[in-house]
Amino acid sequence: MKLYVKVNNLKILKNIDTLLPSNLSKTSTLLDANSPNEYRVNLQSAKELQKYQEQIFYDTRELSKLVKGIYFGNSSCEHLMPQVREIVEALEFCKDRHYNFVFVFAPLSQNKLEEARFICDMLNRQEGCEIVVNDIGILQLVLEYKNLKPILGLNFTKIIKNAFLGNVAQNDISKSQFKNQQKLLSSCEFENESVRVFYKSLGVGRFSLENVEIDVSFLNKSHKMQVDLYYPYITLANSKACDIAGSFEDERGYFVFDECSKYCNFTSLEFKNSDVLGIRQRYNTLYKTEISLEVQKELYKESRNRLVWELFL
């Protein structure tokens, strides 16, 4: 399994060295209960990766030296799509570091199609550039280009994820209800051979999963596909409506159709007991933090599979 890092914007990419600490014990001394949640999650997830890194990556070097590539772009909101100049800078940064470059599209509306096509035109000049797509329309667009390789994003493996399942008291839910929820959580449409055959016929060989208890034994079967495992955040809900935009923009409200003020670059929404439940809203999406990492053998034994470490939301 290979280690890739996902960053949402150019600022985070340019500061990646500070987010991949070579000495975690020094970093931990700078953190306290009032530190931003993102910093604490970065540290906790790094320690968890270190705990399993020899098993997962077959390598004991510093995490910063294991990074093979960068996933660049926001996968939640179309208004946070990087500008072309930012993509060019990110490409140059990755070339200087000898990182593989993967661009990430959010689910896009018709309003962003022209901009997306312009980006595809530019990236098509790169040899074998990979693109994460999160809707059928952009998948169809990317498939028009000879040099672009589509990766199916998390929207293609949507499952019902109960945010509170791990925190429900036994007397609050019946055993049958609990088993039904677990069954939903452990299922994925890519278990179906015909689904894998269909996407492979289009030239798609990779799809995305989150760090939940999905049964991946089907990966050993024919019509194999590679997997991106996202960590340490789990997407609970994603919408065109944005609570953060609605909190600041009385005129336009929760639906931003034109240029967005992007207040979410500076703030997130927390809920009661957020620290206990690990649930927060960033951008137009509800996330849950899942630090515990026990990668199934079917995932880490395949060297072409990837763990995509999202340093900051």
Secondary structure, 3 states (H helix, E strand, C coil): CEEEEEECCHHHHHCHHHHCCCCHHHHHCCCCCCCCHHHHHHHHHHHHHHHHHHHHHCCCCCHHHCEEEEEECCCCCHHHCCCHHHHHHHHHHHHHHCCEEEEECCCCCHHHHHHHHHHHHHHCCCCCEEEEECCHHHHHHHCCCCCEEEEECHHHHCCCCCCCHHHCCHHHCCHHHHHHHHHHHCCCHHHCHHHHHHHHHHCCCEEEEECCCCCCHHHHCCCCCEEEEEECEEEEEECCCCHHHHHHCCCCCCCCCCCCCCHHHCCCEECCCHHHHCEEEECCEEEEECCCCCCCHHHHCCCCCEEEEECCC
